[in-house]
Amino acid sequence: MVASAIEWALVELMKNPDEMRHILEELAAVISLDRLIQKSNLEKLPYLKCAEKEALRLDLHIPLLLHETAEES
């Protein structure tokens, strides 16, 4: 289900290229585009965090599916 959440977030970003550009600029400025994001970097990426929350807000079914999957485990 995490993959589904990522897919929906990417679909939303594809619909909004200006937002995608802003996220890429933030990533390039903070950690560079050739490195992986570490958990410690997330505090320095407020726009990415906001985009993640907005993707979850726009596609409300994703948190419900994640919760259901967590209960089954």
N, C-alpha and C positions, 0 to 999 in steps of 0.2 A: 504494500500500500504506500510505502514511502516513495517508490518509483512513480506511482500515480500522482502523488502530490507534486513531485518535481516536474512531471510532464505538464500538469496544469499550470504550474508557475511559469514554465517556459512558453507555453501557449500564450499566456497573458503578456509576457515580455515581447513575444513576436508581434502581438497586436499593438504594442506600444514601443516602437523603436527608440524614441527619445528617452524613455525610462531605461531601456536596455543600455543605451549609450552612457547614461549617467552612472549606472552601476559599474560598467566596464571602466569608466574613468576613475571611479572611486577605488576599484580593485587595483588598477594600475598605479595609482598614487600611493596606496597604503602598503600593498604587498608585492606588486608587480604581477604581470599576467603569466609569467612562466613558473610560478610557484604554486603549490597547493595551499588552500586556506586551512589554517590551523584554528583550533577552538579559541586560542588566545587572541587571534586576529579579529574575531567577531565583534569585540567591543569597539574596535576602531572603524567598523563598517556600518554606521547608522543607517545609511540609505538602503543598503542590502537588507538589513534587518526589517526596515519598514516595508520594503517590497515583498519580503517573505510573508509578513503579517497581512498585507493587502491581498496577496494571492490566496491565502487561507480564508480571508473574509469574502472575497469574490466567489470562491468555490467552497461553499459551506459544507458540502458533503464529505470533503477530505478529512477534517478532524473526526467526524463521526465514524468513518471507515477505519481510521487509525486507532480509535478507542475500541472499536469492536474487535479488531485484530489483536490488540493488547490483552483483551479479556480472554480470548481463546487460547493464548499461549500458556 
